Amino acid sequence: MKDEKETLRKTDESIHVMDGFDPAILSDVPAPVVSLYIPVHHSEREERRDIWDRDMFKDLMKNAERTLAESYGKDAYKGILEKADYLLAHPDMPLWLHAGEGLGFLMGNDDVYVYNLFFAPDPMVAAGDTYFVKPLLRNFQYGTEYYILELGNDRFSWVKGDRTHVQRQQLPREVHDYFSELFANSDDTAADMKKDELGALDYITLEGHMGQYHDHQSRNDVKKEDAAQWFRYVNKAVNDYLVRDDATPIILCCDEEYVNAFRKICTLRHLLPEGIKKDPAGLDGKALLEESLAVMDGIRDANIKQAAERFGADAAHGKASDDFDAIGMALAERRVAALFMVKGKILPGGFDINTGTVTFDGNPNPVDDGYIDPAAPDITDAFAQAALAQDAHIYIVNQDQMPTASPVAALFRYAE
């Protein structure tokens, strides 16, 4: 009984719900592995509690097991099946109950990495020597996660957002302490400390209500000099306590009259050049999400367009290509700066990262109808994993956003 509990504990600890995509987990993974993606049926949740989702997971795992049995002995993937059984036997795990529009599972014998997806993927499973990650790249490519700095001339809040929602963050104690020393509720700071109050610190809720920092004066009475000092304090607090080494982009949301004043003193490295020029007090959660996505999508589309427009001139000088062999060699030599791929496109075949050799599968059907299994290995997925390993930008786009008619294209770091 004790051994069984220990086994269950270790299995539970081997299942990791991921906040972001870390390319390091793709390195040196012992084969075999399973990559599984399912949509989540939110409309059925109250009545059937994810039964559809878990049934879909179970069916896809049966297909994966059948595929694995063709190339491996059962002991070679025993750990994968045990972890899948554990997931199915625990429907009240937070990963099931708090799922977004879809779930992605990267499963090995030692660890399982679970990803909450903002879109509903087609049900899909791939079993073989390497993970299938393109759906995750779509989920975590630039613009899917961001912060919002909601700023007034005497107050601020910190919001985290993604493609589906925005959520006000609880400010850490260090921030409360920092501002309590600067902006106490009374002249008697010591008295406030004794009462365990948080000074005048408050933050904006997504329902549009705002608390005041200065209880002794109205918001309209805050002088420009005080506002400038306040902006410097906010800038320092965000830098020192909220972002530090975090490279997530930040959207500034404030009334247009304060934009220039804050940007003039701002030292936030990842503050985006475009922001929301509206008083955050007038934006509820839905409106804030819409405004934020407009900013993120606009910057992303501009970046894609700019990179695509470079392609023609760079290709003429050997700095870009849509040729598979040329891209494969550039990836092997770690010379790819940006990789374009068509969303949803699967190209059966192989890619050797050591030599740059690309081989194509002669089967014109990229999907195994019997197993709902994408061609594995897939050339574009292998390209994407190699590009991630060298910190290249990856753009998963519609065909009309591609710089050429090819399903893949790349910009190189320097000429061949």
Secondary structure as UniProt FT lines:
FT   HELIX           2..13
FT   STRAND          15..18
FT   HELIX           23..26
FT   TURN            27..28
FT   STRAND          33..39
FT   HELIX           42..44
FT   HELIX           45..48
FT   TURN            49..50
FT   HELIX           51..71
FT   HELIX           74..77
FT   HELIX           78..89
FT   TURN            91..92
FT   HELIX           94..97
FT   STRAND          102..107
FT   STRAND          112..117
FT   STRAND          124..128
FT   HELIX           134..140
FT   TURN            142..143
FT   STRAND          146..151
FT   STRAND          156..161
FT   STRAND          166..168
FT   HELIX           173..182
FT   HELIX           189..194
FT   TURN            195..196
FT   TURN            199..200
FT   TURN            206..207
FT   TURN            215..216
FT   HELIX           219..221
FT   HELIX           224..237
FT   HELIX           238..243
FT   TURN            244..245
FT   STRAND          250..254
FT   HELIX           256..265
FT   TURN            269..270
FT   HELIX           280..282
FT   HELIX           285..316
FT   TURN            317..318
FT   STRAND          320..321
FT   HELIX           324..332
FT   TURN            333..334
FT   STRAND          336..342
FT   TURN            343..344
FT   STRAND          348..351
FT   TURN            353..355
FT   STRAND          358..360
FT   STRAND          367..368
FT   TURN            369..372
FT   STRAND          373..374
FT   HELIX           379..389
FT   TURN            390..391
FT   STRAND          393..397
FT   HELIX           399..401
FT   STRAND          408..412
//
